[in-house]
């Protein structure tokens, strides 16, 4: 279900959004909703108490360029209370 929302942006940002909308042939509201959703997803992950351990991160980084390159690790530790 879609709901209307209003956001105040600078004239420059509005021009960029309009130009991008025309270039990709998508509605401004759809682009804005997608961008807002992605921003909130990232912000919520950042605010999480879950983190990737150094060991998991190093294992992943060390696999870069190898035939069995690993996928990015999932969070595997929780921030102490």
C-alpha positions as CSV (number, residue, x, y, z in Angstrom):
1,X,0.0,0.0,0.0
2,X,1.4,3.4,-1.0
3,X,1.1,6.5,1.0
4,X,1.9,10.1,0.0
5,X,4.7,11.9,1.7
6,X,6.3,15.3,1.2
7,X,10.0,16.0,1.4
8,X,11.6,19.4,1.0
9,X,14.8,19.4,-1.1
10,X,17.0,22.0,-2.6
11,X,16.3,23.2,-6.1
12,X,19.6,21.6,-7.3
13,X,18.6,18.2,-5.9
14,X,15.2,18.5,-7.5
15,X,16.7,19.3,-10.9
16,X,19.1,16.3,-10.5
17,X,16.2,14.0,-9.6
18,X,14.1,15.2,-12.4
19,X,16.9,14.8,-14.9
20,X,17.7,11.3,-13.6
21,X,14.1,10.3,-13.8
22,X,13.9,11.3,-17.4
23,X,17.1,9.5,-18.2
24,X,16.1,6.2,-16.7
25,X,12.4,6.6,-17.6
26,X,11.2,6.0,-14.0
27,X,8.8,8.0,-11.9
28,X,10.4,10.5,-9.5
29,X,8.4,9.1,-6.6
30,X,9.5,5.5,-7.3
31,X,13.2,6.6,-7.4
32,X,12.8,8.5,-4.2
33,X,11.0,5.7,-2.4
34,X,13.7,3.2,-3.5
35,X,16.5,5.6,-2.4
36,X,14.8,6.2,1.0
37,X,14.3,2.5,1.6
38,X,18.0,1.7,0.8
39,X,19.1,4.6,3.0
40,X,17.0,3.4,5.9
41,X,18.2,-0.2,5.4
42,X,21.8,0.9,5.6
43,X,21.2,3.2,8.6
44,X,19.4,0.4,10.5
45,X,22.2,-2.0,9.8
46,X,24.7,0.6,11.0
47,X,22.8,1.2,14.2
48,X,22.7,-2.5,14.9
49,X,24.5,-4.1,17.8
50,X,25.7,-6.9,15.5
51,X,29.2,-6.8,13.9
52,X,31.5,-8.9,11.8
53,X,34.4,-10.3,13.7
54,X,37.9,-9.4,12.6
55,X,38.6,-13.1,11.8
56,X,35.6,-13.4,9.5
57,X,36.4,-10.2,7.8
58,X,40.1,-11.1,7.2
59,X,39.1,-14.6,5.9
60,X,36.8,-12.9,3.4
61,X,39.4,-10.3,2.4
62,X,42.1,-12.9,2.0
63,X,39.9,-14.8,-0.4
64,X,39.6,-12.0,-2.8
65,X,40.9,-12.9,-6.3
66,X,41.1,-16.6,-5.4
67,X,39.2,-19.3,-7.3
68,X,37.1,-20.0,-4.1
69,X,36.5,-16.3,-3.2
70,X,34.0,-16.1,-0.3
71,X,30.9,-14.0,-0.1
72,X,30.9,-11.0,2.3
73,X,30.5,-12.3,5.9
74,X,27.4,-11.9,8.0
75,X,27.5,-10.3,11.4
76,X,28.7,-12.9,13.9
77,X,29.2,-11.0,17.1
78,X,27.0,-8.8,19.3
79,X,28.2,-5.6,20.9
80,X,28.5,-6.1,24.7
81,X,25.8,-4.5,26.7
